[in-house]
Every structure is written in structure tokens, then in C-alpha cells.
């Protein structure tokens, strides 16, 4: 991307316009309604600043004489309406997105083509076609990985450790190995309630009453469809000022009017109104089916604890924001410092489905209950150069080792900063304490990395 000053130096008469994300989104929403002539399922590209539309044309191509004719007609009509259109048809959202932006010509990769042909068409594109973050693209560029084919050539199990989990996720979505759905525009228009004030007001007591009333309307609509809200949006309209938007995400689907209203109120209390409010809109952009499971007599306490945890997470998220409420997630990384990361709290249903696998992975190799943020160097004595320690001194205390298990050798790959080569031991002292120590094979020093008690 060229800096503005450099662009003006190259072209002094360049016309400059500041980006208006809200206006762009509104224009895309209007275009999405227009594009429903091609498919009833039309959605915006995910992200805070969408730049395109996604259409599911399954079963629709026959109405236009085939996919090729549908593609040509869509591009012709979009161009005639003043849009600069780049269109593509593919079996997956990721592939269609990549072809529309990085293929020289609009093309199709439908089921009529063989899978290897689709794979070749995608792998020849640059890695930027995978919708990766800018920092990840910079790292790939430094390593000389320019094409998707270069990325696929690397060992699959090492991709998350090298570049983060998003790389494997985007690659699997483009290849059709991971699901990705289109959220249709206006898919549930009834999950929305509005109230227009006769006279604008900034009295919060009145606005809270309106929010309560709107929450009851939305809750009734959710109950009729046996749905629960997963994302709640409250839009406050002002005269002459941009609307204020309050969002509240929920860790599990809930349809209770009292609960939904409380989440919005919680965010509303900390919102500074730019002007009196003339209209309030409450909508549910994302909803899920409510669970049908009947409570078991012996699981009642567990389910109540899960519900209490979900409500606590929702309130904390509403107050602090989603990035501030995290949970520890195990990562299949050999280096202990990176074997765990903090992620936004996942829905309880997903945590339950993933918890078993993560627990089994964690129990295959003994790991200390307390892991130090960084290894601490200690003075240690070993009988043989490559053997376990017989005594060590840490934090001013001398420890004599009664028993030791190991070594467990841990090494990192070439892509990490610094070459990690360690031999880990579980050392049980004469006092009964157990420590996790390692000898650095690069320089021979001993370090304490964790405690088992």
C-alpha cells in the first residue's frame, strides 16, 4: 500500500476521499438486497469493513442457463449500475474470495471440475488470497513463502506453531475441509423491534423503559421460533449526529427479556450520548436454536453452575469487552512457554465438545501444575554431564534430589527466534517436593521451569 504523500508526489491531481465505513456498509446492504435476484441467500463479507458480497447460488444457476451465464449476467448488470465488479464462482467461500480478488479474470471452479484442478487453481495464487492478517503476511514474506503452494508444502501439523491457528483455519476453509457459512442479510427481520420518540430525549430512565419494552418484543419473537440470542444490537438514532450502536454478545443462546435488557442497560450506563435520542432499535443479528435437552436429576447442579458461569461471562464481556474476557487454551506446541494461549471465552457447548480431546493430549506427558512465566537459572550438580541433577539451589534454598525421571528432550524448529534444545527432568527432592528442571544443551546451564505442587 502506497503512503498518501508518495501517491500525491506521483500524481499531484489525485482525488482523495476519506473512507466512510458506515456509508460503505450501508451501500453494500442496499446492493445485497438488489443481488437477491440471483440468490435468496446474500450476505456481507465478514469483518468490520466489508468490501464485497457472498452469495449461495446452490440450485439457482438453472434459472439463468448455467453458472457461466449467471456469472456473466451478474458482472454485466453490476458494471452497468456503476460498480467495479470482480466476481467468481467456487465450491467454497474462501476460494471464491481468492479468485475474485487475485485471479486475473473472473472464473469458475465448480463441482464439474476435478478437485485436483481446483487445488491447482487456488495454490497458484499468493498467500494474501487466504484472508490472513497483515502481521502473518509479513512473516510469510520474510520467510519467502509467497504462494499458497509454498504454504501447503510445509508440514501441516507445524503450521499453527509457526504462524498461528488462523493460517490452518483459512487454508482448510478455502479447501473445503472446514465449514464456513454465509449470514444472510435480513434473514430474520422479525427479530427486531423499534421505537420512535415523539420528542428526542436524553433521560436515561425513559430510554431504559424503552429498552425493556423492546427486549420483551424481541424475546417474544425469539420464543416463537424457539431461538435464543447470541448477539444483541441496540441502535440509538440522533438528529444530525451519527447513530450510537451498543452490542452485547452472549456465550450461549438466551431468550429471556429481563436478561437481554440487563445486558444492554449495562453497556448503556457507560455510554456518553452525543445528542438526545430520537429512536431506539433493538435487533438480534445472530441467533441459535435453544437447547432441547431435559434436565437430569443428578446433573441439575452442574447445569446450574454452567448457566451461572455463562451469565457471569456475559456480564463481564458486556462491561469489559470480549477481548478482556479470556480462557486458557492448550496448544500443540513442543515449547512449554507457548503450549498455552489466552483466547476469547468460547461457547459452553463448543468447550464441552473440545474438552475431552484437550484433556487426553495434556495427560500423555506429565506437566507441572505451576509453570513459571520464564525459566529461572539455578546452580545444579550432576554426577555425569548428561545425567539428572543430584542437587540444586533455587531462591536461596538447597535441594537434594532423591529421584529423577527423564530426560524428555524438547527442541524447536528453525523458524523460532533462537535454537531451543533442552533436556527436561522431573526431580523429586528428599523433602518430597517435585520440580520440573531442564539442562540447556546449548550452553549447559540448569533451569527450573515449574513445580508439581
MITOR-512641 format. One record per residue (C-alpha): residue number from 1; x, y, z. Coordinates in nm, 4 decimals, m for minus. Each point is the difference from the previous one (the first is absolute). Example, Ala and Ser with C-alpha at 12.3 -4.5 7.8 and 13.67 -1.06 7.14 Angstrom:
// residues 2
<1; <1.2300; m0.4500; 0.7800>>
<2; <0.1370; 0.3440; m0.0660>>
END
This chain:
// residues 453
<1; <0.0000; 0.0000; 0.0000>>
<2; <0.1427; 0.3361; m0.1070>>
<3; <0.0137; 0.2846; 0.2590>>
<4; <m0.2146; 0.3050; m0.0779>>
<5; <0.2971; 0.2369; m0.0301>>
<6; <0.1694; m0.2319; m0.2503>>
<7; <m0.3224; m0.0372; m0.1984>>
<8; <m0.0394; 0.3801; m0.0227>>
<9; <0.3604; 0.0330; m0.1134>>
<10; <m0.0640; m0.2449; m0.2829>>
<11; <m0.3396; 0.1483; m0.0896>>
<12; <m0.0501; 0.3554; 0.1322>>
<13; <m0.3567; 0.0197; m0.1358>>
<14; <m0.1089; m0.3122; 0.1848>>
<15; <m0.3528; 0.0215; 0.1416>>
<16; <0.0017; m0.0957; 0.3705>>
<17; <m0.3054; m0.1109; 0.1980>>
<18; <m0.0027; m0.1095; 0.3645>>
<19; <m0.1384; m0.3496; 0.0523>>
<20; <m0.3473; m0.0141; 0.1548>>
<21; <m0.0444; m0.3559; 0.1260>>
<22; <m0.3612; 0.0507; 0.1063>>
<23; <m0.0955; 0.1478; m0.3365>>
<24; <0.1776; m0.2835; m0.1812>>
<25; <m0.1849; m0.2572; 0.2093>>
<26; <m0.3334; 0.1697; m0.0694>>
<27; <0.0738; m0.0009; m0.3736>>
<28; <0.0915; m0.3694; 0.0121>>
<29; <m0.3223; m0.0788; 0.1866>>
<30; <m0.1985; 0.1696; m0.2753>>
<31; <0.1995; m0.1915; m0.2605>>
<32; <m0.0639; m0.3244; 0.1901>>
<33; <m0.3745; 0.0525; m0.0263>>
<34; <0.0404; 0.0680; m0.3718>>
<35; <0.2129; m0.3173; m0.0396>>
<36; <m0.2801; m0.2190; 0.1364>>
<37; <m0.1153; m0.0290; m0.3635>>
<38; <0.2790; m0.2561; m0.0391>>
<39; <m0.0413; m0.1858; 0.3312>>
<40; <m0.2178; 0.0261; 0.3108>>
<41; <0.3118; m0.0416; 0.2161>>
<42; <0.2147; 0.3130; m0.0237>>
<43; <0.2343; 0.1138; 0.2753>>
<44; <0.2740; 0.2531; 0.0616>>
<45; <0.3642; m0.0972; 0.0159>>
<46; <0.0880; m0.0576; 0.3696>>
<47; <0.2022; 0.2674; 0.1757>>
<48; <m0.0289; 0.3548; 0.1350>>
<49; <0.0399; 0.1539; m0.3484>>
<50; <m0.1565; m0.2345; m0.2593>>
<51; <0.0909; 0.0605; m0.3631>>
<52; <m0.2054; m0.2652; m0.1775>>
<53; <m0.3052; m0.2245; m0.0088>>
<54; <m0.0323; m0.3763; 0.0404>>
<55; <m0.2752; m0.1927; m0.1801>>
<56; <m0.1054; m0.3630; 0.0310>>
<57; <m0.1239; m0.0870; m0.3496>>
<58; <m0.0648; m0.3672; 0.0709>>
<59; <m0.2975; m0.0985; m0.2175>>
<60; <m0.0249; 0.3478; m0.1553>>
<61; <0.2260; m0.0360; m0.3027>>
<62; <m0.2630; m0.1905; m0.1972>>
<63; <m0.2223; 0.3089; m0.0039>>
<64; <0.2681; 0.1889; m0.1928>>
<65; <0.1134; m0.2716; m0.2392>>
<66; <0.2975; m0.1178; 0.2058>>
<67; <0.2669; 0.1397; 0.2258>>
<68; <0.1971; 0.1636; m0.2810>>
<69; <m0.2985; 0.1992; m0.1200>>
<70; <m0.0922; 0.0976; 0.3554>>
<71; <0.3568; 0.1235; 0.0516>>
<72; <0.0018; 0.1992; m0.3221>>
<73; <m0.3409; 0.1531; 0.0665>>
<74; <0.0913; 0.1023; 0.3537>>
<75; <0.3198; 0.1704; m0.1116>>
<76; <m0.1742; 0.1695; m0.2929>>
<77; <m0.2837; 0.1385; 0.2138>>
<78; <0.2329; 0.1104; 0.2800>>
<79; <0.2241; 0.1823; m0.2467>>
<80; <m0.3003; 0.1663; m0.1619>>
<81; <m0.1089; 0.1223; 0.3443>>
<82; <0.3375; 0.1701; 0.0573>>
<83; <0.1745; m0.2637; 0.2123>>
<84; <0.3546; m0.1237; m0.0607>>
<85; <m0.0781; m0.3678; 0.0361>>
<86; <0.2349; m0.2968; 0.0440>>
<87; <m0.2073; m0.3172; 0.0128>>
<88; <0.0779; m0.3707; 0.0258>>
<89; <m0.1826; m0.3263; 0.0673>>
<90; <0.1556; m0.2787; 0.2053>>
<91; <m0.0924; m0.2857; 0.2316>>
<92; <0.1217; 0.1861; 0.3094>>
<93; <m0.0229; 0.3570; 0.1249>>
<94; <0.3775; 0.0206; 0.0392>>
<95; <0.0708; m0.1109; m0.3557>>
<96; <m0.2591; 0.2359; m0.1494>>
<97; <0.1426; 0.2885; 0.2041>>
<98; <0.3526; m0.0831; m0.1154>>
<99; <m0.0891; m0.0337; m0.3682>>
<100; <m0.2055; 0.3195; m0.0065>>
<101; <0.2892; 0.2078; 0.1339>>
<102; <0.3168; m0.1708; m0.1188>>
<103; <m0.0851; m0.1866; m0.3199>>
<104; <0.0593; 0.2074; m0.3135>>
<105; <m0.3425; m0.0833; m0.1442>>
<106; <m0.3294; m0.0905; 0.1624>>
<107; <m0.0189; m0.3761; m0.0106>>
<108; <m0.1939; m0.2868; 0.1410>>
<109; <0.1149; m0.3079; 0.1901>>
<110; <m0.3167; m0.2045; 0.0268>>
<111; <m0.0712; m0.3602; 0.0855>>
<112; <0.0256; m0.0870; m0.3678>>
<113; <0.3737; 0.0522; 0.0251>>
<114; <0.2225; m0.2584; 0.1637>>
<115; <0.1238; 0.0664; 0.3515>>
<116; <0.3689; m0.0004; m0.1051>>
<117; <m0.0783; 0.2712; m0.2576>>
<118; <m0.1657; 0.2144; 0.2660>>
<119; <0.2983; m0.0571; 0.2298>>
<120; <0.2453; 0.1078; m0.2711>>
<121; <m0.2036; 0.3125; m0.0774>>
<122; <0.0047; 0.1023; 0.3661>>
<123; <0.3568; m0.0952; 0.0876>>
<124; <0.1409; 0.2126; m0.2808>>
<125; <m0.1370; 0.3143; 0.1683>>
<126; <0.1964; 0.2133; 0.2540>>
<127; <m0.0414; m0.0736; 0.3716>>
<128; <m0.1881; 0.3305; 0.0395>>
<129; <m0.2906; m0.1748; m0.1729>>
<130; <m0.0582; m0.1968; 0.3230>>
<131; <m0.1336; 0.3069; 0.1878>>
<132; <0.2870; m0.0024; 0.2512>>
<133; <0.0896; 0.2816; 0.2448>>
<134; <0.2631; 0.2522; m0.1068>>
<135; <0.2563; m0.1129; 0.2614>>
<136; <m0.0322; m0.3614; m0.1174>>
<137; <0.0494; 0.1053; m0.3619>>
<138; <0.3120; 0.1959; 0.1004>>
<139; <0.1437; m0.3069; 0.1747>>
<140; <m0.0718; m0.2205; m0.3024>>
<141; <0.1611; 0.2550; m0.2299>>
<142; <0.3155; 0.0097; 0.2128>>
<143; <0.0231; m0.3782; m0.0235>>
<144; <m0.0427; 0.0068; m0.3777>>
<145; <m0.3422; m0.1685; 0.0022>>
<146; <m0.1761; 0.1875; m0.2797>>
<147; <m0.2501; m0.2501; m0.1424>>
<148; <m0.2612; m0.2230; 0.1595>>
<149; <0.1844; m0.2954; m0.1515>>
<150; <0.3088; 0.0943; 0.2049>>
<151; <m0.2130; 0.0036; 0.3160>>
<152; <m0.1580; m0.3390; m0.0741>>
<153; <0.3449; m0.1505; m0.0533>>
<154; <0.0826; 0.0598; 0.3685>>
<155; <m0.0917; m0.2684; 0.2574>>
<156; <m0.3658; 0.0536; 0.0880>>
<157; <0.0396; m0.0738; 0.3712>>
<158; <0.2644; 0.2732; 0.0336>>
<159; <m0.2022; 0.2838; m0.1578>>
<160; <m0.1825; 0.1109; 0.3217>>
<161; <0.3253; 0.0135; 0.1953>>
<162; <0.1784; 0.1975; m0.2691>>
<163; <m0.2659; 0.2461; m0.1132>>
<164; <m0.2960; m0.0306; 0.2370>>
<165; <m0.3267; m0.1955; m0.0268>>
<166; <m0.1621; 0.2400; m0.2491>>
<167; <0.2237; m0.1230; m0.2860>>
<168; <m0.1189; m0.3596; 0.0257>>
<169; <m0.3595; 0.1148; 0.0483>>
<170; <0.0002; 0.2167; m0.3136>>
<171; <0.1770; m0.2678; m0.2018>>
<172; <m0.2518; m0.2664; 0.1029>>
<173; <m0.2924; 0.2340; m0.0727>>
<174; <0.1306; 0.0715; m0.3491>>
<175; <0.0586; m0.3712; m0.0653>>
<176; <m0.3405; m0.0994; 0.1327>>
<177; <0.1330; m0.1893; 0.3013>>
<178; <m0.1485; 0.2462; 0.2538>>
<179; <m0.3554; 0.1418; m0.0052>>
<180; <m0.0743; 0.3649; m0.0737>>
<181; <m0.3508; 0.1357; m0.0344>>
<182; <m0.1595; 0.3130; m0.1443>>
<183; <m0.2053; 0.2091; 0.2410>>
<184; <m0.2843; 0.1247; m0.2232>>
<185; <m0.0982; 0.3649; 0.0007>>
<186; <m0.3451; 0.0378; 0.1497>>
<187; <m0.0247; m0.3715; 0.0738>>
<188; <m0.2071; 0.0565; 0.3150>>
<189; <m0.1667; 0.3407; m0.0422>>
<190; <m0.2550; m0.0784; 0.2693>>
<191; <0.2763; m0.0164; 0.2637>>
<192; <m0.0006; 0.3769; 0.0168>>
<193; <m0.2033; 0.2595; 0.1889>>
<194; <0.0033; 0.3781; m0.0296>>
<195; <m0.1396; 0.2962; 0.1887>>
<196; <m0.0115; 0.3570; m0.1329>>
<197; <m0.0304; 0.2790; 0.2550>>
<198; <m0.2312; 0.2908; m0.0612>>
<199; <0.2552; 0.2332; 0.1568>>
<200; <0.3726; m0.0854; 0.0282>>
<201; <0.1186; m0.0665; 0.3541>>
<202; <0.3200; m0.0700; 0.1859>>
<203; <m0.1663; m0.1119; 0.3244>>
<204; <0.1384; m0.3462; 0.0631>>
<205; <m0.2972; m0.1113; 0.2115>>
<206; <m0.2291; 0.0442; m0.3000>>
<207; <0.2480; m0.1646; m0.2349>>
<208; <0.0377; m0.2962; 0.2376>>
<209; <m0.3779; m0.0492; m0.0025>>
<210; <0.0071; m0.0011; m0.3800>>
<211; <0.2808; m0.2562; 0.0001>>
<212; <m0.2020; m0.2206; 0.2387>>
<213; <m0.3052; 0.0200; m0.2256>>
<214; <0.2040; m0.0773; m0.3129>>
<215; <0.1671; m0.2939; 0.1761>>
<216; <m0.3437; m0.1463; 0.0706>>
<217; <m0.0924; 0.0309; m0.3692>>
<218; <0.3232; m0.1644; m0.1130>>
<219; <m0.0284; m0.2708; 0.2660>>
<220; <m0.3515; m0.0886; m0.1174>>
<221; <0.1241; m0.0262; m0.3593>>
<222; <0.2865; m0.2254; 0.1110>>
<223; <m0.2368; m0.2224; 0.2015>>
<224; <m0.2291; m0.0473; m0.3015>>
<225; <0.2939; m0.1352; m0.1996>>
<226; <0.1493; m0.1903; 0.2989>>
<227; <0.3185; 0.2028; m0.0407>>
<228; <0.2352; 0.1750; 0.2384>>
<229; <0.2064; 0.3118; m0.0616>>
<230; <0.3753; m0.0379; m0.0390>>
<231; <0.0602; 0.3609; m0.1064>>
<232; <m0.2129; 0.2967; 0.1002>>
<233; <0.0182; 0.3434; m0.1599>>
<234; <m0.1601; 0.3224; 0.1211>>
<235; <0.0111; 0.2967; m0.2358>>
<236; <m0.0672; 0.3514; 0.1330>>
<237; <m0.0955; 0.2533; m0.2675>>
<238; <0.0798; 0.3709; 0.0440>>
<239; <m0.0908; 0.3062; m0.2022>>
<240; <0.2976; 0.1331; m0.1912>>
<241; <0.2446; m0.2398; 0.1675>>
<242; <0.1104; m0.3503; m0.0934>>
<243; <m0.1898; m0.2771; 0.1730>>
<244; <0.1489; m0.1688; 0.3071>>
<245; <0.0116; m0.3796; m0.0058>>
<246; <0.0129; m0.2220; 0.3094>>
<247; <0.0870; m0.3673; m0.0501>>
<248; <m0.0195; m0.2817; 0.2542>>
<249; <0.1150; m0.3523; m0.0792>>
<250; <m0.1193; m0.3048; 0.1913>>
<251; <0.1911; m0.3180; 0.0693>>
<252; <m0.3139; m0.2134; m0.0477>>
<253; <m0.3380; 0.0661; m0.1659>>
<254; <m0.2460; 0.1724; 0.2369>>
<255; <m0.3513; 0.1334; m0.0647>>
<256; <m0.0782; 0.1541; 0.3401>>
<257; <m0.1192; 0.3610; m0.0384>>
<258; <0.1265; 0.0935; 0.3467>>
<259; <0.3445; m0.1387; m0.0694>>
<260; <0.0309; 0.1599; m0.3460>>
<261; <m0.1140; 0.3352; 0.1332>>
<262; <0.2506; m0.0170; 0.2873>>
<263; <0.2896; m0.0549; m0.2417>>
<264; <m0.0933; 0.3054; m0.2070>>
<265; <m0.0582; 0.2092; 0.3126>>
<266; <0.3430; m0.0940; 0.1298>>
<267; <0.1676; 0.1355; m0.3143>>
<268; <m0.2413; 0.2933; m0.0195>>
<269; <0.0987; 0.1295; 0.3441>>
<270; <0.3574; 0.0617; m0.1143>>
<271; <m0.0981; 0.1545; m0.3342>>
<272; <0.0309; 0.3745; m0.0420>>
<273; <m0.2828; 0.1277; m0.2203>>
<274; <0.1126; 0.2424; m0.2701>>
<275; <m0.3527; 0.1423; m0.0338>>
<276; <m0.3577; m0.0762; 0.1097>>
<277; <m0.1368; m0.3290; m0.1315>>
<278; <m0.2850; 0.0104; m0.2500>>
<279; <m0.0359; m0.3742; m0.0728>>
<280; <0.1127; m0.3310; 0.1518>>
<281; <0.0418; m0.3249; m0.1963>>
<282; <0.0678; m0.3385; 0.1628>>
<283; <0.0947; m0.2921; m0.2241>>
<284; <0.1508; m0.3478; 0.0156>>
<285; <0.2580; m0.0317; m0.2816>>
<286; <0.0917; m0.3536; 0.1083>>
<287; <m0.2289; m0.2560; 0.1594>>
<288; <0.0244; m0.3738; 0.0662>>
<289; <m0.2441; m0.2721; 0.0849>>
<290; <m0.0670; m0.0409; 0.3702>>
<291; <0.1169; m0.3338; 0.1453>>
<292; <m0.2716; m0.2646; 0.0303>>
<293; <0.1827; m0.2172; 0.2538>>
<294; <m0.2079; m0.0891; 0.3058>>
<295; <0.1625; 0.0537; 0.3368>>
<296; <0.1141; m0.3127; 0.1724>>
<297; <m0.0526; m0.0343; 0.3742>>
<298; <0.3693; m0.0533; 0.0720>>
<299; <0.1256; 0.2567; m0.2530>>
<300; <m0.2129; 0.2872; 0.1308>>
<301; <0.2817; 0.1486; 0.2073>>
<302; <0.2462; m0.0203; m0.2897>>
<303; <m0.2442; 0.1656; m0.2387>>
<304; <m0.0732; 0.2753; 0.2520>>
<305; <0.3738; 0.0617; 0.0369>>
<306; <0.0385; 0.0207; m0.3794>>
<307; <m0.2900; 0.2448; m0.0243>>
<308; <0.1492; 0.2110; 0.2776>>
<309; <0.3390; m0.0040; m0.1731>>
<310; <m0.1591; 0.1006; m0.3315>>
<311; <m0.1790; 0.2946; 0.1618>>
<312; <0.3194; 0.1102; 0.1744>>
<313; <0.1949; m0.0114; m0.3274>>
<314; <m0.2738; 0.1951; m0.1791>>
<315; <0.0039; 0.2725; 0.2643>>
<316; <0.3780; 0.0240; 0.0046>>
<317; <0.0079; 0.0125; m0.3792>>
<318; <m0.2663; 0.2691; 0.0018>>
<319; <0.1994; 0.2110; 0.2466>>
<320; <0.3569; m0.0617; m0.1141>>
<321; <m0.0354; m0.1047; m0.3637>>
<322; <0.0525; m0.3441; m0.1549>>
<323; <0.3820; 0.0239; m0.0362>>
<324; <0.0333; 0.0526; 0.3784>>
<325; <m0.1834; m0.3232; 0.0967>>
<326; <0.2213; m0.2926; m0.0922>>
<327; <0.0639; m0.3643; 0.0827>>
<328; <0.3130; m0.2115; m0.0121>>
<329; <0.0129; m0.2329; m0.3014>>
<330; <0.2567; m0.2750; m0.0496>>
<331; <0.2060; 0.0207; m0.3194>>
<332; <0.1907; m0.2940; m0.1554>>
<333; <0.3342; 0.1790; 0.0243>>
<334; <0.3102; m0.1845; 0.1258>>
<335; <0.1460; 0.3080; 0.1712>>
<336; <m0.1716; 0.0254; 0.3417>>
<337; <m0.0117; 0.3827; m0.0013>>
<338; <m0.2243; m0.0123; m0.3078>>
<339; <m0.2070; m0.3084; 0.0847>>
<340; <m0.2818; 0.2156; 0.1337>>
<341; <m0.1585; 0.3208; m0.1223>>
<342; <m0.2872; 0.2242; 0.1050>>
<343; <m0.3033; 0.0134; m0.2284>>
<344; <m0.3408; 0.1609; 0.0217>>
<345; <m0.2325; m0.2185; 0.2038>>
<346; <m0.1627; m0.2581; m0.2259>>
<347; <m0.3642; m0.1095; 0.0195>>
<348; <m0.0555; m0.2686; 0.2626>>
<349; <m0.1240; m0.2506; m0.2575>>
<350; <0.3199; 0.0307; m0.2026>>
<351; <0.2175; m0.0205; 0.3104>>
<352; <m0.1752; m0.3213; 0.1001>>
<353; <0.0605; m0.1577; m0.3400>>
<354; <0.3683; 0.0964; m0.0033>>
<355; <0.0828; m0.0520; 0.3653>>
<356; <0.0387; m0.3788; m0.0160>>
<357; <0.2551; 0.0103; m0.2801>>
<358; <0.1995; 0.2744; 0.1681>>
<359; <0.0018; m0.1886; 0.3302>>
<360; <0.1328; m0.3168; m0.1623>>
<361; <0.2769; 0.1953; m0.1718>>
<362; <0.0983; 0.1626; 0.3276>>
<363; <0.0214; m0.3303; 0.1906>>
<364; <0.2296; m0.1835; m0.2417>>
<365; <0.3116; 0.1740; 0.1397>>
<366; <0.0351; 0.1161; 0.3635>>
<367; <m0.0102; 0.3763; 0.0337>>
<368; <0.0340; 0.2110; 0.3173>>
<369; <m0.3047; 0.1602; 0.1561>>
<370; <0.1912; 0.3275; 0.0324>>
<371; <0.2042; 0.1136; m0.2999>>
<372; <0.2281; 0.3000; 0.0500>>
<373; <m0.0455; 0.2841; m0.2506>>
<374; <0.3658; m0.0431; m0.0990>>
<375; <0.2599; m0.2604; 0.1002>>
<376; <0.2155; 0.1008; 0.2995>>
<377; <0.3684; m0.0896; m0.0026>>
<378; <0.1248; m0.1992; 0.3007>>
<379; <0.3281; m0.1430; 0.1240>>
<380; <m0.0177; m0.3775; m0.0444>>
<381; <0.2334; m0.2954; 0.0328>>
<382; <m0.0199; m0.3180; m0.2083>>
<383; <0.2093; m0.3163; 0.0376>>
<384; <0.0369; m0.0442; m0.3756>>
<385; <m0.0017; 0.2836; m0.2578>>
<386; <m0.3211; m0.1138; m0.1739>>
<387; <m0.1677; m0.1478; 0.3079>>
<388; <m0.2640; 0.1300; 0.2420>>
<389; <0.0901; 0.2424; 0.2804>>
<390; <0.0784; m0.1350; 0.3457>>
<391; <m0.0389; 0.3373; 0.1725>>
<392; <m0.0864; 0.3595; m0.0932>>
<393; <m0.0406; 0.3370; 0.1674>>
<394; <m0.2993; 0.2220; m0.0781>>
<395; <m0.1202; 0.3183; 0.1677>>
<396; <0.2515; m0.0373; 0.2805>>
<397; <m0.1034; m0.3568; 0.0888>>
<398; <0.2085; m0.3142; m0.0573>>
<399; <m0.1849; m0.3072; m0.1315>>
<400; <0.1315; m0.3568; m0.0104>>
<401; <m0.1516; m0.2192; m0.2729>>
<402; <m0.1232; m0.3402; 0.1196>>
<403; <m0.1384; m0.1186; m0.3350>>
<404; <m0.0104; 0.1344; m0.3558>>
<405; <m0.1906; m0.0964; m0.3158>>
<406; <0.1239; 0.0931; m0.3453>>
<407; <0.1343; 0.1346; m0.2151>>
<408; <m0.2827; 0.1283; m0.2197>>
<409; <0.1716; 0.1742; m0.2874>>
<410; <m0.1738; 0.3090; m0.1422>>
<411; <0.1314; 0.1836; m0.3051>>
<412; <m0.1504; 0.2705; m0.2171>>
<413; <0.0081; 0.0471; m0.3758>>
<414; <0.2038; 0.2398; m0.2088>>
<415; <m0.2815; 0.2551; m0.0201>>
<416; <0.0232; 0.0932; 0.3696>>
<417; <0.2203; 0.2829; 0.1208>>
<418; <0.2917; m0.1831; 0.1591>>
<419; <0.0702; m0.3713; m0.0002>>
<420; <m0.1738; m0.1706; 0.2955>>
<421; <0.1638; m0.3318; 0.1035>>
<422; <m0.0964; m0.1213; 0.3474>>
<423; <0.0067; m0.3215; 0.2064>>
<424; <m0.2812; 0.0074; 0.2601>>
<425; <m0.0041; m0.1995; 0.3257>>
<426; <m0.2636; m0.0509; 0.2688>>
<427; <0.2040; 0.0240; 0.3188>>
<428; <m0.1400; m0.1199; 0.3348>>
<429; <0.1876; 0.1436; 0.2959>>
<430; <0.0681; m0.1659; 0.3361>>
<431; <m0.2630; 0.2342; 0.1504>>
<432; <m0.2652; m0.1404; m0.2354>>
<433; <m0.0276; 0.2971; m0.2380>>
<434; <0.0009; m0.0543; m0.3763>>
<435; <0.1533; 0.2439; m0.2483>>
<436; <0.0212; 0.0201; m0.3770>>
<437; <0.3602; 0.0800; m0.0936>>
<438; <0.1850; m0.0025; m0.3270>>
<439; <0.3582; 0.0201; m0.1174>>
<440; <0.0566; 0.2333; m0.2919>>
<441; <0.1981; m0.2021; m0.2510>>
<442; <0.1272; 0.3151; m0.1685>>
<443; <0.1975; 0.1364; 0.2955>>
<444; <m0.0342; m0.2695; 0.2673>>
<445; <m0.1821; 0.2052; 0.2648>>
<446; <m0.2820; m0.1313; 0.2213>>
<447; <m0.3404; 0.1665; 0.0357>>
<448; <m0.3164; m0.0495; 0.2068>>
<449; <m0.3113; 0.0308; m0.2161>>
<450; <m0.2819; m0.1192; 0.2267>>
<451; <m0.1227; m0.1689; 0.3158>>
<452; <m0.2400; m0.2951; 0.0313>>
<453; <m0.1506; 0.1151; 0.3304>>
END
